[in-house]
Amino acid sequence: MTSVNYHHWRILLTALLLCILAGCGPNKVIVQGNFPPPLIEPLPLTLGVWFGDDFRQHEFFDGTKSRNESSWVVNTGAAQVQMWNNLLAGMFEQIVVLDSPPKAGRSSPIVDAVLIPHVEELQYAIPAHTQIKVYEIWMRYRFELVTIGGQPIAEWAMSSYGKTPTAFLQSDQEAVNLAAVMALRDAGANFVGRFSQIPTVRGLLLDSGALTDAIDP
């Protein structure tokens, strides 16, 4: 073996050893899915929505470890924004995605209210010591509904759940992605069913004249 080849193999072996010692890094998933709008009569409101950086860039990993030490790093941020944009566009007469947060003194754009979603908690269950690729994901949201000037209207929490519906997927990454997509769809369904039941939201709908059309009196 020439000195050049020996040096080359030493580099490859060193890289392989470092990869093994580091566990080759975490499994990374950027959640992707299809999120159709709800098939409902839109509420006659113009809703502003503000996605903060923590929401747009949301990801989760094993909280007992660092990001690099965790077995999984799953980014849901882009999928969160996609799902909520689609949901709200089908749920309200008009939505306006804000480029800056509501704040005191702000008066434009003219909207009936501004929704600010937060992912407060996410837990996941990964099968251990088994080849069955069934994963579960739980998410807990917190929603703020405020005026364009930042004055609070309502605040509430909501949970969602997603489970890989089949164990017959090609990879663990596909199973995790599908569980996350199912959790996001469940969040959308829960939001549609819950929104009009929030007492202050009922008042907003009553003031807009949408109460009798949107929900039972």
N, C-alpha and C positions, 0 to 999 in steps of 0.2 A: 504494500500500500504506500503510495507516494505521500510526502509530507503535506501536500495540498489537500489530498483526499482525507488524510487523517485529521487535519484541522477542520475540514468540512464536517466530518462525522462527529467530532467533539462538540461542535456548535449545535448540531441537531440533537445529540444526546442530552446536552445541557438544557436545551429548550424543552425537550420532552420531560426531563426530570422536574423542571420548574412548573410545567403544566400539571404534572401529577401531584406535586406538593401543594399547588394552589387549587387543586380540584378542577382545573381547566376553566375556572371562573363560573359564575352563575348561569343558569339557563335564562335567556332573555326572550321575552315575548312582547311585541307591540300589538295590542289588541286591535283586531280588524273585524268588522261585521256589517250586516245589513240591518238598518233600523228604519222601517217604513213608518210614515206618519200615521196617527190614529184616525180611524174612520168614524169621526164624530162631527157634529155641527160645531163650527168654531165659535168660541165666545166672542161677543162684540167688544173686545178690548184691544187697545194697542199696548203691548207689553214690551218693556225694555228688558234686556238681559245682560248681565255683566259676568263674564267668566274671568276670575282672577288667575294669576299665574300659577298658584298652587293647584287650581282646578285644571287648567289647560295642560299642565305638566305632571299631572298626578301619576304616581307609580307606587307600587307596593313591593315589599320584600319581607323576609323574616325579621320581625322587630327585635328578636333577641340577638341578632347578629348585625354586623355592618353590611352595607350594600354589597361590597365585594366578597364578603364571606357567605352571604346568603345563597341558598340553592337556587332561588328563583328571583328574578327582577321582572316585574310585569308592569308595563306602561299602559295605563288606560286613558291618559289625557286626551289624545286626539279622538278616540272613540267616544269618550264622555261628551265632548263638544259636538261631535257629529250627531249622536243620539238625541241630545237635548235640543239642538237646533231643529232637527226633523220633527221631534215631538211637539215643541212649542209652536212651530210654523203651522202644524195641522190643528192645534188646539185653540189658537187665538186668531182673531181677524187679521192682526198685523203684529209682527215682532220687529224690534230694533235692537241689533247687537251693538252695545256701547263700546267705544274705544277707550273709555276711561270710566272710573267708578263714579257712582252718584256721590255728591258732596254738597255741603251747605252752600247756598247761593246759586247753585246750578239750576237753570230753567229750561234747557233744551237738551235733547229733542223733547217734543211734547209727547208724553206717554201717560197712561193711566197708572202704571206702577212699574217697578223694576224688580226683577227676580235675580237673586244672587245665590247660586247653589254652592255647597261645600261638601266634600267627602270627608266626614268626620272620622270614620273608622272602616277598616276592611280586614276581614279575616278569611283564611282559606284553609281547606283540608286537602292534603295530598296523600294518596295511598302509599303506605310504606310496606316494603317487603312483599310486593305483589305486582303482577304484570297488568292488572286491571286498571285501565286509564280512566277512572271516574274521579273527577275533582269537584269540589264545592267551594263557592265563594259567597260570603255575606258582606254587604255594604250598608253602612249607615250614613244617611245624608242629613244635612241641616240646611234649611232654606230660609233666606231672608227676603221679605217682600217690603220694599221701601219706595218712597217717592223719589223723583229725579233729584231732589235736593237732599236725599239721604235720611229723611224722617221715617222711622219704622212704621210699618202697617201691620205686619204679621211675621211670626217666626215659628217654625215647626220642624220636627224631626221625622224621618221616614226610613224604613229599612227595605232592603231587597235581597233576593237570594237567587243564585244560579247554580245549576248542577249539570255536568256533562251528561247529556241524555243517552249516550251509548259508550260502551267500553271499546268498541271496535274502530279505533282511530289509529292513524299511522304513527303518531308521535305524541309524547307527553305535551309538547308545545301546542299542538292542535287541541288537545283536551283542555288545557288551561285557557286557551283563547276562547273556546266554545263556552266554557263555564262562565267566563267574564261577560261574553255577549248575552248569555241567558240572564245573568244578574242585571245587566243594563236594561234589557227588555222588561224585566220584572219591575225595575225602578220606574220605567215609563208608565206601565200599566197602573202601578200604585199611585203615581202622581196624578194621573187623570181621574182616578176614583176618589182621591182625597182632596184635591185642590178646592173644589166648590163647597166642601164641608167645613173648611176653616171659618170660624165665626166672622172674623174681620173681612175675609174674602167674600162671604155672603153679603156683607154690607156693601162692599165695593160693587158687586154684581147688582145689588138692589139699586144703588145710586145710578148705575149705568143703564138701568132698565132691562137688564139681561136676566134677572132672577127667574121669572116665570118660564123663560125659554131654556135656561141653562140647567136649573135644578128645581126640584119640587119645593113649594113654599113651606 
